[in-house]
Amino acid sequence: MVLYLIKMFGVSLGLTLMIEEAAAWIYGIRRGKDFLLVCLVNILTNPAAVFLAWVWRMYMPDGGKFLFYLVAETAVVVTEGKIYKAYLLEGRHPVWVSLAANGCSFLLGLMIG
């Protein structure tokens, strides 16, 4: 079970970092400190979101899965958007950076599996 969780968290975080860094690049982020910020913010938010999703899948009925993901992703976007607004050196619309990056990450996660 421990190996499963390590793999689950590691793969999720690794893919999220790649996707969201690429989305930030596409959005126009170019400074190294801003890429580091995107990385650190995802290290903060991704494990929490993945853990909550895992607990939800383990103990809750499937019926509320869409609503759970909607609430969890909204919380992640709002949290990341506030951090980006406070610390991002580039980017005129930090919440849009968060929304675009998380949208790409979430959709690719749905396609993978």
N, C-alpha and C positions, 0 to 999 in steps of 0.2 A: 504494500500500500504506500509506503514512504517513497519508493522509487517511482510509482505512478504519479504521486503528487509533485515530486521534483521535476519529472518530465513534463507534466501538465503546466506547471508554473513556468518552467524554463522555456518551453516551446512557445507558449503564449506570449511571454515577455519578449523573447527574441524576435518573433514575427511582428509583434506590435511595434517594437523599436524600429525595425527595418521599414515597415509601412508608414509609420508616422513621421519618421525622419525624411522619407521620400516625399510624403505629402507636404511637409514643411518646405522642402526644397522647391517643389512645384508652386507652392503658394508665394515664394519669393524670399524665404528666409535664407540668408547667406553667411551670417556671422557665426564663427565658431562657438561663441558663448551662448548664442541662441539655440544652436544644435545641442549643446550640453544641457541647456535648460529643458528642451523637449525630452531629452533622454532622462533626466532626473525626475521630471514631472511624471513620466510614464512609469518609472520605477516606483514612484509613490502610489499612483492610482491603479495600475494594471493588476498587481497582486491582490489588492482589496476587491476589485471587481471580479476577478477570476475566482477568488475564494467564495464570495457571496453567490456567484452563479453555481459553483460546485455544490455548496450547501443547499441551494434551492433545488437543484436537480436530484440531490440525494433524499431530501425530506419533504418536498412539497409536491402537490399534484401538478400534472402537465398543463392543466387548464389556464393557469395564470402566468405561464412562461413568457408570453409576449409582453404583458404588462410589467413583469419584473425586469426584463431586459430594457424596456423603454425607460423605466424609472432609474435603473442603474446607470445606463448610458447617459441619461440626462444629468445625473449627479456628477458623473465623470467630466462631461463637457463643461458644466458650470464651474466645477472645481478647477479644471485645467485653464479655462478661460480667465478666471480671476487671477490665477498665478501668472499667466501670460500677460495679462493687462498690467500687472504690477512690475514684472521683471523683463519682459521681452523687449529687446533693443530695436528690433525691426518689426515691421508689420503694423498696418494701420488698424486692423480689426482682429484683435487677439482671440475673441470668442469664435470668429469665423475660422481662424487657424485650427482651434481645438475641434470645432464641429466638422470641418473638412477632414482632418487627420483621423478623428475617431470614426467618422462615417466610412472612410476607406478601410480602416482596420476592422470595423464591425462587419461590413459587407464581405470582405475577403474571408473573415472567420466563418461566416455563414456558408460561403461557397466551399471552404475546405472541409467543414464538417461538423 
